[in-house]
Amino acid sequence: ALFYARREAGRDTGSDLTAPAPPPPPPAPSSVVGAEAVQQAGREGLTLATSSSSNSGYKGVTFYPKERGSKKYKLEVKTRGKTAFLGCFATAEQAALFYARREAGRDTGSDLTAPPPPPPPPPALSTAAGAEAVRQAGREGLTL
């Protein structure tokens, strides 16, 4: 049955039949603000976690249409068997960006469009060969 369903959906059926299905594609941004959150995730090298079981399309993000105010998307995650409420957001994409930053171990401050922090400085070079490799990479326009 799995083989048939994958074949009908146009997926590869020649490989492992017990492999999990790929994650669902991300939903279209719900607004200009949502599109900006998606672009920001791309700039930070983050992937917004999608979910087919969520009514928003993103993992941990739930849409509550009857909620008062403009922040109708709630972000909740399970941590050590308990549900942790992480906040309310104006768009599903903002909540998903917050979740992605949290999973990546980054600061989840209030400004969702702030650029990521600069990378840490490179470690001290331990050998002359290491120093030469760094200089050569610089001459070639590369960053180690």
Salt bridges, closest charged atoms under 4 A:
GLU8 OE2 - ARG7 NH2 3.59
GLU36 OE2 - ARG43 NH2 2.56
GLU44 OE2 - ARG101 NH2 2.39
GLU44 OE1 - ARG106 NH1 3.31
GLU67 OE1 - LYS74 NZ 3.65
GLU103 OE2 - ARG102 NH1 3.38
GLU132 OE1 - ARG135 NH2 3.17
GLU132 OE2 - ARG139 NH2 2.84
